[in-house]
Amino acid sequence: MMECRSIPQTLSGLPVDSVYGPPDNGEGAGRYESQIGDPGHFPFTRGISVGGYRSKLWTMRQFCGHGTAGQTNRRLKYLLHHGETGLSVAFDLPTLMGIDSDDRQAEGEVGKEGVAIDTLRDFEILFDGIELKNVSTSMTINLPAVTLFSMYLKIAEKQGAPWNRIRGTCQTDILKEFIAQNEYLYPPEPSIRLVCDLIAFAADNVPRYFPVSISGYHIREAGASAVEELAFTLANGREYVRRMAGRGYDPDRVARHLSFFFDIHNYFFEEIAKLRAGRRLWAKFMKDEAGAKRETSWLLPMHCQTAGVSLTAQQPLNNIVRTTYQAMAAVLGGTQSLHTNSYDEALCLPTEEAVRTALRTQQIIAHESGLADTVDPFGGSYYLERLTDQMEDEAMKIIREIESMGGIVPALNRGYFHRRIAESAYRYEVEMAEGKRRVAGVNAYAVDVKRPKILKISSNVERSQKASLTRVKKERDQAKAAEALERLRQAASDDKTNVIPFVLEAVSAYASVGEITRAFQDVFGTYRMTQ
């Protein structure tokens, strides 16, 4: 006898009917037609461009970073050689926290989860032989984002690449750190100020650059549902737009510098619907609430990454299948940029074989599957359109709930986000434990298999990085570095001053990531979440 599935719902708990048909002939039908629209036009349900991938394929990025800048430089070149079309740099935990490699807090973590970056010298090595004017680079950095962004611009200068040619993305989204990832240091208000300073500087000086990637990925990885990921991400985006408006920046001027980053999890149709609903919600906000006048300002450009939390250490080759259909969902949902996880990432940083397989997954989808041949091929599906509507409605309920509390920061202070994410994560784990959700190789079909070879980071990396930092600090102009850091403190003390020019001065003097972070900390203080 065939077994019946026991959970007729998505991972977010949205009900799934056994069959879907056309909408009714009343109000529902009208909404159905107006909400779908045409590709490249408001409300952008079907994508942000008329031609979809027939006009331009998505940018293929592989998150890359381990050990020293030299080791990561070699991996970046390896990926470009194998057809990657955009770089994506991962930084180690000390760098993410604004800590130098010789800090006692960094012990045992240097180069382990990403590349170690201490000074501009490391960036000189990291991008040696890579022309920044010809490649788009994404940097997953938040707390010290202004520092790494400034280093990137200085490398462009050293290469003779004008800032108006530089393309890429800096994550910078500190609100999601307070909500989910917890890699923050300063209190929320000065932290948000740094984000807005970077957005303003890019809007004025680096026109082709996305200075912030408003990220739902880490929110989802922390345990949020797809609906919560979408709602929290768009709520954060709304907050940044409103903050920039408070600085006198017209939404049409800001919009082109905002990008978004979503997690693509296991429930195939829900993830497609999430991306479609996200574009629609954002377009309505920018047009009807923010007051942006240009149609291009209503767009939601996005990067997607397959779900790291869905990867299993058990039977790791199963992860190739998971990553493949997650990547297909991202493509069918209309992403502009995509990272596919490597099958061994539940065990280690990706080996060359694993990362090449992940990249080939994107290339096979792009060139062999036919998914790129037509825009929004599932558009008009009774099920998908209904699910898109449900995603939009449920996400909007959460956004209104956040706004009823006074916005993001008051909701943070009340512990709202942590509480909701914890409840969703707990519910998922209970369903796993009870067998209501099956994961092949974990709580179903489990067998012992031989584990693949893993990438090990030598302890020599930490010693090498410390020695390099010592040399840089010894050889630099100490007075120049000290003066630049003091001017940075003074700039940070005046909330009307944009700090980016002063950070540029500090990194040029080879001040370290940790020194710049402490300069801000001297002014802003340290935040301790009480909820």
Secondary structure, 3 states (H helix, E strand, C coil): CCCCCCCCECCCCCECCCCCCCCCCCHHHHHHHHHHCCCCCCCCCCCCCCCHHHCCCCEEEEEECCECHHHHHHHHHHHHHCCCCEEEEEECHHHHCCCCCCCHHHCCCCCCCCECCCCHHHHHHHCCCCCHHHCEEEEECCCCHHHHHHHHHHHHHHHCCCHHHCEEEECCCHHHHHHHHCCCCCCHHHHHHHHHHHHHHHHHHCCCEECEEEECHHHHHCCCCHHHHHHHHHHHHHHHHHHHHHCCCCHHHHHCCEEEEEEECCCHHHHHHHHHHHHHHHHHHHHHHCCCCCHHHHCCCEEEEECHHHCCCCCCCHHHHHHHHHHHHHHHHCCCEEECCCCCCCCCECCHHHHHHHHHHHHHHHHHCCCCCCCCCCCCCHHHHHHHHHHHHHHHHHHHHHHHCCCHHHHHHCCHHHHHHHHHHHHHHHHHHCCCCCCECCCECCCCCCCCCCECCCCHHHHHHHHHHHHHHHHCCHHHHHHHHHHHHHHHHCCCCCCHHHHHHHHHCCCCHHHHHHHHHHHHCCCCCCC
